[in-house]
Amino acid sequence: MSNPRAYLIDSSIYIFRAWHVFDDSITDIDGNPTNAVYGFSEFLYQLIQQKQPEYIACAFDAHQTDSYRCSIYPEYKANRPPAPEELIVQFRYCREFCRAIGIPEFGSNRYEADDIIGTLATRLRSEGFDITVVSADKDLTQLVLGERDAWWDFARGKVLNHKGVEKQFGVKPGQIADMLALAGDKVDNIPGIPGVGYKMASNLLKKFPDIDSILANIEHISSMKFRGSARIQNLVDEHQALLPTNKKLTTIVTDAQFENHDQSIRWQGINEDAVHQLFDQLNAGDSRRNRWLNLQPA
């Protein structure tokens, strides 16, 4: 008998994607754009239609007043402009939408959606679940630890298991954080070792399995059999102070405390009154709301 499978959704990616793809002429009854809500709800509908999940949860990047990573490195994500107010409103709508259709949703003023997913995945795996992380973010591939776990880029239809992650990135899932610590992450404003990209990081991690091992063996990098190994040794030696902090930043938290972190993620089904009330506010048509009202857990 197979284990139950939990679908853990990195919601923000699909909200941002919808915000860019769908026309902002889609509005609520007050004329506010709801294109991101529309696209996010369509994504959820398609996922539920395809997989008929019994266990599912949505993690959101909420406004962080006490950011875990900014407390480690104040410049973390400092390169990103703040989200516009009309999108912030749509995030609230998306969380309300999840509650109306009975899908558990989580956010935190300290931890990111990645950490929420990491914490849920760790708890659920210990309870006998297989995990599917629904995201396009490579950082989350570090959570594909079980033999039957998967990372699913829904929009591209790409699914990676443990071996698939290693084939794609040249490192095992448990080394993804180390790879990112070495190469850096421009999206999150994490500086890496100059001259070290993902491929070079993969080469180093094949010989030395993690950041601690690399730091303990810097003088041996030049003896590795790849072109420019002496130059890479000098660069790692020069910038080694970055690596311990980077590893903290790139490692997903798996024991975060956030509201209702220990609740069941069994899909409860549609709350008809809440759906009608929300869809009235969203100015949604009958066909759209009826599709949802007819959708129930298997």
C-alpha positions in Angstrom: 0.0 0.0 0.0 1.4 3.4 -1.0 2.0 6.3 1.3 -0.4 9.2 1.3 0.9 12.1 -0.8 1.0 15.7 0.4 1.0 18.6 -2.2 2.8 21.6 -0.8 2.4 24.7 -2.9 4.7 27.6 -3.2 1.9 30.0 -3.9 3.7 33.3 -4.5 5.3 32.1 -7.7 1.9 31.3 -9.2 0.4 34.6 -8.0 3.2 36.7 -9.5 3.0 34.7 -12.8 -0.7 35.3 -13.0 -0.2 39.0 -12.2 2.1 39.3 -15.2 0.1 37.1 -17.6 -3.6 38.0 -17.1 -5.0 41.4 -18.0 -5.6 43.8 -15.2 -9.1 44.6 -16.7 -10.2 41.6 -14.5 -11.5 43.4 -11.4 -13.6 43.0 -8.3 -16.9 44.9 -7.7 -15.0 48.0 -6.6 -12.9 48.1 -9.7 -9.7 46.8 -8.1 -7.5 44.4 -10.3 -8.0 40.7 -9.4 -6.0 39.3 -12.4 -3.6 37.5 -10.0 -6.4 36.0 -8.0 -8.0 34.8 -11.2 -4.8 33.2 -12.5 -4.0 31.6 -9.1 -7.4 30.1 -8.7 -7.2 28.7 -12.2 -3.9 27.1 -11.4 -5.3 25.5 -8.3 -8.4 24.3 -10.2 -6.2 22.6 -12.8 -4.0 21.0 -10.1 -6.9 19.7 -8.2 -8.6 18.3 -11.4 -5.4 16.5 -12.3 -4.4 15.1 -9.0 -7.5 14.9 -6.8 -5.4 15.5 -3.8 -6.5 14.4 -0.4 -3.7 16.4 1.4 -2.8 19.8 0.1 -1.6 23.1 1.5 -0.6 26.6 0.2 2.3 28.5 1.7 2.5 32.3 1.2 5.2 34.9 1.5 3.6 37.3 4.0 4.9 40.7 5.0 7.9 40.0 7.3 8.3 42.3 10.3 10.9 40.0 11.9 12.6 38.3 8.9 14.8 35.4 9.9 17.2 35.9 7.0 17.4 39.7 7.3 18.5 39.1 10.9 21.4 37.1 9.5 22.2 39.3 6.5 20.5 42.7 6.4 21.1 43.0 2.6 19.1 39.9 1.9 16.6 40.6 -0.9 17.5 44.4 -0.6 17.7 44.6 -4.4 14.0 43.9 -4.8 11.4 46.7 -5.1 8.5 46.5 -2.7 5.4 44.8 -4.1 2.8 47.3 -5.3 -0.3 47.8 -3.1 -2.7 46.4 -5.7 -0.7 43.1 -5.6 -0.6 43.0 -1.8 -4.4 43.2 -1.8 -4.5 40.3 -4.3 -2.3 38.2 -2.0 -4.9 38.7 0.8 -7.7 37.7 -1.7 -5.7 34.5 -2.6 -5.3 33.5 1.1 -9.1 34.1 1.6 -9.8 32.1 -1.5 -7.8 29.1 -0.1 -9.9 29.3 3.1 -13.1 29.4 1.2 -12.3 26.3 -0.8 -11.1 24.4 2.3 -7.4 24.3 1.5 -5.1 25.0 4.5 -3.0 28.1 4.0 0.0 29.4 5.9 2.1 32.6 6.2 4.5 34.0 8.7 6.0 37.4 9.7 9.4 35.7 10.2 9.7 32.8 7.8 9.3 32.6 4.0 7.1 30.2 2.1 10.1 28.0 1.5 10.6 27.5 5.3 6.9 26.9 5.8 7.0 24.2 3.1 10.2 22.8 4.6 8.7 22.5 8.0 5.5 21.0 6.8 7.4 18.5 4.6 9.6 17.4 7.5 6.7 16.8 9.8 4.6 15.1 7.2 7.4 12.8 6.1 7.9 11.7 9.7 4.2 10.9 9.7 4.6 8.6 6.6 3.7 11.0 3.8 5.4 11.3 0.4 5.9 14.9 -0.5 5.3 16.8 -3.7 6.6 20.4 -3.6 4.8 22.4 -6.3 7.1 25.3 -7.3 9.4 26.6 -10.1 12.0 27.6 -7.5 15.2 25.5 -7.6 15.9 26.2 -4.0 13.0 23.9 -3.0 14.6 20.9 -4.7 16.7 20.5 -1.5 13.5 19.1 0.1 13.3 16.1 -2.3 14.8 13.8 0.3 12.5 10.7 0.2 12.7 8.1 -2.6 9.1 9.0 -3.6 9.3 12.7 -3.0 9.1 15.1 -6.0 9.5 18.7 -7.0 6.9 19.7 -9.6 7.2 22.8 -11.8 3.5 22.8 -12.7 3.6 25.4 -15.5 6.3 23.5 -17.4 5.1 20.1 -16.5 8.5 19.2 -15.2 8.8 16.7 -12.3 12.1 15.9 -10.6 12.6 13.1 -8.1 15.8 12.6 -6.0 17.8 11.3 -9.0 16.3 13.9 -11.3 17.5 16.7 -9.1 21.0 15.3 -9.2 20.9 15.0 -13.0 19.6 18.5 -13.4 21.9 20.3 -11.0 24.9 18.0 -10.7 24.4 17.7 -6.9 22.2 15.7 -4.6 19.2 17.4 -3.0 21.0 17.6 0.3 23.7 19.7 -1.4 21.5 22.3 -3.1 22.0 24.8 -0.3 25.8 24.3 -0.5 25.7 24.8 -4.3 23.7 28.1 -3.8 26.0 29.2 -1.0 29.0 28.8 -3.3 27.5 30.3 -6.5 25.3 32.9 -4.8 21.8 33.9 -5.7 21.3 37.2 -7.5 17.5 37.0 -7.1 17.9 37.0 -3.3 21.0 39.3 -3.3 23.3 36.6 -1.9 26.9 37.2 -3.2 28.7 34.0 -4.2 32.4 33.2 -4.8 33.5 35.2 -8.0 34.0 32.8 -10.8 32.0 30.0 -9.2 28.7 29.2 -11.0 26.5 26.1 -10.6 28.8 23.9 -12.7 31.9 24.8 -10.8 30.1 24.5 -7.4 29.0 21.0 -8.6 32.6 20.1 -9.3 33.7 21.1 -5.9 30.8 19.3 -4.1 31.6 16.1 -5.9 35.0 16.1 -4.2 34.0 17.8 -0.9 30.4 17.1 0.0 29.5 20.3 1.8 30.6 23.9 2.7 32.4 22.7 5.9 34.4 20.2 4.0 35.3 22.7 1.3 36.5 25.2 4.0 38.6 22.5 5.6 40.2 21.6 2.3 40.8 24.8 0.5 44.5 24.1 0.0 43.5 20.9 -1.9 41.3 22.5 -4.5 44.2 23.3 -6.8 45.0 19.6 -7.1 41.6 18.9 -8.6 41.6 17.9 -12.3 39.7 20.8 -13.9 41.1 23.8 -15.8 41.7 26.8 -13.6 41.6 24.9 -10.3 44.5 27.0 -8.8 42.6 30.2 -9.6 39.4 28.8 -8.0 41.4 27.8 -4.9 42.6 31.4 -4.6 39.1 32.8 -5.1 37.6 30.5 -2.5 40.4 31.3 -0.1 39.9 35.0 -0.6 36.1 34.9 -0.2 35.7 32.0 2.2 34.2 34.3 4.9 31.0 34.5 2.8 30.3 30.8 2.9 29.1 30.1 6.5 26.6 33.0 6.3 25.5 32.1 2.7 24.8 28.5 3.9 22.5 29.8 6.6 20.7 31.9 4.0 20.3 29.2 1.4 19.3 26.4 3.8 15.5 26.0 4.1 14.3 26.0 7.7 12.6 22.7 8.6 11.5 23.5 12.2 9.9 26.9 11.9 7.2 28.0 14.3 4.2 29.7 12.6 0.5 29.9 13.2 -1.2 26.4 13.0 2.1 24.8 11.8 1.0 21.5 13.3 -2.6 21.4 11.8 -3.8 18.7 9.4 -3.6 19.5 5.8 -6.4 17.2 4.7 -8.5 19.1 2.1 -11.8 19.9 3.8 -13.8 20.7 0.7 -15.7 23.8 -0.4 -17.4 26.1 2.0 -20.3 27.2 -0.2 -21.3 30.3 1.7 -17.7 31.5 1.8 -17.3 30.8 -1.9 -20.5 32.7 -2.8 -19.5 35.7 -0.6 -15.9 35.9 -2.0 -17.0 35.3 -5.6 -19.6 38.1 -5.3 -16.8 40.4 -4.1 -14.5 39.2 -6.9 -17.3 39.9 -9.5 -16.9 36.3 -10.7 -19.4 34.8 -13.2 -21.7 31.9 -12.6 -19.7 29.4 -14.7 -16.6 30.0 -12.7 -18.2 29.7 -9.3 -20.2 26.6 -10.3 -17.0 24.8 -11.4 -15.7 25.3 -7.9 -18.9 24.4 -6.2 -19.0 21.1 -8.1 -15.4 20.3 -7.1 -15.2 18.2 -3.9 -12.5 16.0 -2.3 -12.3 12.4 -3.7 
